[in-house]
Amino acid sequence: MDEKESLVEELMAKERKAQYLDQLVSNTLRLVLLLPASSLIFLFGAWAYKDQSPLWWLDNIEPSIGLSLSVLLLLISFAILLGYSGSLSLHRIRVIRTCAVFDAIVKQADESHKPLRSMHGYASLKSLISRTQSTHTKAMWISFVALVINFSILFIDPTSELTEKAILVTSSLVILSLGQHMSTREHKFRMTSKDGLLYAYDPPYHPSTLELAFTELLRTHMDPILRSNFDDFISEFDKLLKPGVQPKFAREKLLMIIYRRRRGGLNTATSQVELSEILTDEGVQFVIKHSDFSEEIWRRIIDRSEKSCRAFYRLIDRLEQDLAAGRKSEIDGLVFDADIENVVKNRANMFCFFHNLSAEDRQIVVRVNSPDFRPNDLSLRYLIPAGNSELWPIEPVPLSNDGDSDRISLMSKLLNEGTVTWQTLLPEKTGDASVSIRIEDVSGDLLYGRQINVNVRPEFFSWIRHTGTLICYFAGGFGLITTVIMQALSVLYTT
């Protein structure tokens, strides 16, 4: 291990320590949410009893401890805010260490002449990480200011008007700090694992026509660092292929094996047999024992892409079921299928698959029409190259056997030689919506038509998070403005 790699490992070790504590505080105990809520209860309780403590307190407790109920509640809120500020500080330390690992890996890539900075999505990912770190810093300092003001209230006469204003300012700052923290919870990331940036990364673009459907779909959803490692993996993978095996077909078959294994369709022995059909013995061990792309990492990558593009996986599952049943194509000389998400949230991903079974090239026109999505009308013309009718046999096909006549090999060839399109439709309203798909020849004759009904709805947890953030910003800002107005009126009436 050279000096650069040892530096990255050292930074990762520090991040793991901070992440363990942060995980306990933020996720397991939920202190970052419970502490500010509890402090607000005690602050408003202190406000309510600032003039006089209740009789049960005056008669039984205050003579013993010498503190009014309001002062005690302020002390408790101060202790809670101290824990809250500490939790935010710990969270910020974890984010800073994550950013340090990210920067070290990018610098290492620069010195190794890897085009990490020029990859699509790097700028947006870097902006997200920097913005998250800045937001955590703001949340921490706002909580510190609230903590100082809360401590200062203890030295003010509880019955004075200044105490009311100080409590209101403290409460407003706590709410603003909570809003700042909540705004960062949608995109969680870490650098202690290879897939730590997967769910924080939102692909800024995607190809409209997939040349290698499985490979390009998964690669699109990988963050730039993981994508760079994947390119290195593929480069080594291609060198370990058996003579005569086409690299494109081998890549698709590898991912099809991994996907089928994730779905429980293949056991370990069958998976190794299928891999041995395209890879040397060294290549099989390379895939099985790879440090960066273990079976767990592959599972998470597929889960990430499936969460975003369920329609693609439903489409290939249906194609495989048709092969298993020996079902005939609905369009003469052309295999076609299309799918779109049943439940649409931010955007709808529509996938279409074409494979020409005839010996001549064929041109078709795909028309997509929907009054509920943008674009409302979409017309695309494709040249479908001549294909091999043996890839769509009329007899049932087994899942796995010797040679390339099983479903795994046929599906890999179909995805490799066929045409897969990926179009994004943007919803214009929530509720029930429909999308109609027409397949026509160049003369306008209808070959196939289908209408797909979907339901457009906002993503619930994102909606809750965004709504809670806006409420915190509004409530905190309103409290601060109210305090300023109260102080201004107090000054005017005094003069």
Stockholm file with secondary structure:
# STOCKHOLM 1.0

chainA/1-495         MDEKESLVEELMAKERKAQYLDQLVSNTLRLVLLLPASSLIFLFGAWAYKDQSPLWWLDNIEPSIGLSLSVLLLLISFAILLGYSGSLSLHRIRVIRTCAVFDAIVKQADESHKPLRSMHGYASLKSLISRTQSTHTKAMWISFVALVINFSILFIDPTSELTEKAILVTSSLVILSLGQHMSTREHKFRMTSKDGLLYAYDPPYHPSTLELAFTELLRTHMDPILRSNFDDFISEFDKLLKPGVQPKFAREKLLMIIYRRRRGGLNTATSQVELSEILTDEGVQFVIKHSDFSEEIWRRIIDRSEKSCRAFYRLIDRLEQDLAAGRKSEIDGLVFDADIENVVKNRANMFCFFHNLSAEDRQIVVRVNSPDFRPNDLSLRYLIPAGNSELWPIEPVPLSNDGDSDRISLMSKLLNEGTVTWQTLLPEKTGDASVSIRIEDVSGDLLYGRQINVNVRPEFFSWIRHTGTLICYFAGGFGLITTVIMQALSVLYTT
#=GR chainA/1-495 SS CCHHHHHHHHHHHHHHHHHHHHIIIIIISCHHHHHHHHHHHHHHHHHHTSSCCCHHHHHHTHHHHCCCHHHHHHHHHHHHHHHHHHHHHHHHHHHHHHHHHHHHHHHHHHHTTCCCTTSTTHHHHHHHHHHHHHHHHHHHHHHHHHHHHHHHHTTSCTTSHHHHHHHHHHHHHHHHHHHHHHTTSSSCCCSSSTTTTTTTCCCSCCCSEESSHHHHHHHHHSCHHHHHHHHHHHHHHHHTBCTTCCHHHHHHHHHHHHHHHHTTCCCHHHHHHHHHTTBCHHHHHHHHTCSSSCHHHHHHHHHHHHHHCHHHHHHHHHHHHHHHHTCCCSBTTEEEEEECCSEESSCEEEEEEEEECSSSCEEEEEEEECTTEESSEEEEEEEECCCCGGGSCSSCCCSSCSSSCSHHHHHHHHHHHSEEEEEEEEESSSEEEEEEEEEEETTCCEEEEEEEEEEECCCHHHHHHHHHHHHHHHHHHHHHHHHHHHHHHHHHHHC
#=GC SS_cons         CCHHHHHHHHHHHHHHHHHHHHIIIIIISCHHHHHHHHHHHHHHHHHHTSSCCCHHHHHHTHHHHCCCHHHHHHHHHHHHHHHHHHHHHHHHHHHHHHHHHHHHHHHHHHHTTCCCTTSTTHHHHHHHHHHHHHHHHHHHHHHHHHHHHHHHHTTSCTTSHHHHHHHHHHHHHHHHHHHHHHTTSSSCCCSSSTTTTTTTCCCSCCCSEESSHHHHHHHHHSCHHHHHHHHHHHHHHHHTBCTTCCHHHHHHHHHHHHHHHHTTCCCHHHHHHHHHTTBCHHHHHHHHTCSSSCHHHHHHHHHHHHHHCHHHHHHHHHHHHHHHHTCCCSBTTEEEEEECCSEESSCEEEEEEEEECSSSCEEEEEEEECTTEESSEEEEEEEECCCCGGGSCSSCCCSSCSSSCSHHHHHHHHHHHSEEEEEEEEESSSEEEEEEEEEEETTCCEEEEEEEEEEECCCHHHHHHHHHHHHHHHHHHHHHHHHHHHHHHHHHHHC
//
